[in-house]
């Protein structure tokens, strides 16, 4: 079962901390979303493996856009 990690708000991707194939634990920091001149860390909602990263650094995203897919 896959889990989509989505953007909680509009902004831009500042830094990605994981790569495809990497195992992550719940609450691991996956990436930093820059919004409203603040750095907002995005955390893993559950344990899993990164199967897809749908964004790259400096991409602009909207609320609820899928950023990373975990399995």
N, C-alpha and C positions, 0 to 999 in steps of 0.2 A: 504494500500500500504506500503510495507516495504522498508527501506532504508539501504543499506549496508555501513558501515563505514570501509574504507580500509586503509591499511598501505601506506603512501606516499613514504616510502623507506624501505630498508632492515634494520633489527635491532632486538632487543629483547624487550619483554614486561617487563617494570620495575615495574609499579604500575597500578592497575585497581581501579578506583574511583567509579564505579557504580555496581549495581547488577541487576539480572533479575527481571523484574516487576517494576523497578524504572522509574518514569517519569523524563524526562530531557527536558531542554529548549535549543533552538538554542544557540550555542557557550558555552554550559556547557563543562567542561573538563571531558572526559570519561576515558582516561588512559594516561600513559606516555610511549612513545616508546624511548628506548635508542639506538641511532645510532651515529656513528662517535664520540663517547665519549661525546655526548651531550644528554640532556633530552629534548625530543620533545613532547609537549602536543598534544593530539589528541582531537579535539572538536566535539561536535554534530553538524551535518550540518543543522539540523532542529529540531523543537519540536517533541517529540515522547515518546514512552515507550520502554525500553530495553526488547526485546523479546528473544534474544540469545547472549551469549558471547562465541565466538568461540576460544578464547585463554585463557591462564592462565599466571600468572606471571612467568617470566624467559623463556617463549616460544620464539623461534627464528621465525621470520616472514620475508617474502620476499615482495617486492614492489607489491602492489595491492591485497595482501591477505586480505580476509574479517576478520575483528577483532570483530565487534559488529553489530548486526542487530537491527534496530529500527523500530517500527511500529506506 
